[in-house]
Amino acid sequence: MNVVERALAPTPKWFKILRTVGIALATIGGTIIASPVALPLGLVSAAGYLVLGGSIISVVSQTAVKSEEEPEPVK
């Protein structure tokens, strides 16, 4: 399975939730970085980490795919 097929395949519900959380974190971080008022350096640095972490969570969650295999019954 190549990257394009993997990105277009169905995503499990848990990873859809994680993807949404990651997008929200990246958006919050980007908003703090782009704010027109002077903010403390620590807050701007933390916002950079929010953007990075949110982006990574979103990308990894998007590439998770549903397994089509049926689980084996427990004996």
WOWO-V207408 format. One record per helix or strand of 2 or more residues. SS is the DSSP state (alpha for helix, beta for strand). FROM is the first residue (numbers start at 1). TO is the last residue. If there is no record, write none. Layout:
SS&FROM&TO / SS&FROM&TO
This chain:
alpha&3&8 / alpha&13&33 / alpha&41&62
